[in-house]
């Protein structure tokens, strides 16, 4: 699970992140962190829509190479 400190750093910087949900890259969510609570994270996608995602997914900077669930 991603820590509050990491989420806060992403929110403050406004850095685009990638949320890896499964083995398919096409299912990744890309956007910026808006808010979070103990179980979910709100991400604003490039099309301005907001999605709520589980904190147990893999959160990483978009600029880094993708790490799938099998790589962790």
C-alpha positions as CSV (number, residue, x, y, z in Angstrom):
1,X,0.0,0.0,0.0
2,X,1.3,3.5,-0.9
3,X,2.1,5.7,2.1
4,X,0.5,9.0,2.9
5,X,3.9,10.7,2.5
6,X,4.4,9.4,-1.0
7,X,0.8,10.5,-2.0
8,X,1.4,13.9,-0.5
9,X,4.6,14.3,-2.4
10,X,2.8,13.4,-5.7
11,X,0.0,15.8,-4.9
12,X,2.3,18.8,-4.0
13,X,4.5,18.3,-7.1
14,X,1.6,17.8,-9.5
15,X,3.6,15.0,-11.1
16,X,1.8,12.7,-13.5
17,X,1.6,9.2,-12.2
18,X,0.7,5.7,-13.4
19,X,-1.6,3.4,-11.5
20,X,-0.9,-0.3,-12.4
21,X,-4.0,-2.3,-11.7
22,X,-3.1,-5.6,-13.5
23,X,-0.8,-7.1,-16.1
24,X,-2.3,-5.2,-19.0
25,X,-0.8,-1.8,-19.7
26,X,-4.0,-0.7,-21.4
27,X,-5.7,-0.9,-18.0
28,X,-3.3,1.5,-16.3
29,X,-4.8,4.8,-15.0
30,X,-2.7,7.9,-15.7
31,X,-3.2,11.3,-14.0
32,X,-2.4,13.4,-10.9
33,X,-3.2,12.8,-7.3
34,X,-6.1,14.9,-5.8
35,X,-6.9,13.4,-2.5
36,X,-6.9,10.1,-0.5
37,X,-8.2,8.4,2.6
38,X,-7.3,5.2,4.3
39,X,-8.6,2.9,1.5
40,X,-8.9,5.0,-1.7
41,X,-7.0,7.6,-3.8
42,X,-8.7,10.1,-6.1
43,X,-6.9,10.6,-9.5
44,X,-7.7,13.3,-12.1
45,X,-7.2,11.8,-15.5
46,X,-6.1,14.0,-18.5
47,X,-9.7,14.2,-19.7
48,X,-10.5,16.0,-16.4
49,X,-12.5,13.0,-15.0
50,X,-11.9,11.9,-11.5
51,X,-11.6,8.3,-10.5
52,X,-11.3,6.6,-7.1
53,X,-8.8,3.7,-6.9
54,X,-7.8,1.3,-4.2
55,X,-4.6,2.2,-2.3
56,X,-3.3,-1.4,-2.8
57,X,-2.5,-0.8,-6.5
58,X,1.0,0.1,-7.7
59,X,1.5,3.9,-7.9
60,X,4.6,5.1,-9.8
61,X,5.7,8.2,-11.6
62,X,4.6,8.1,-15.3
63,X,8.1,9.0,-16.5
64,X,9.6,5.7,-15.0
65,X,9.4,2.4,-16.9
66,X,6.2,0.5,-16.1
67,X,6.5,-2.1,-13.3
68,X,3.7,-4.7,-13.5
69,X,2.4,-6.7,-10.6
70,X,4.6,-9.6,-11.6
71,X,7.8,-7.4,-11.3
72,X,7.2,-6.6,-7.6
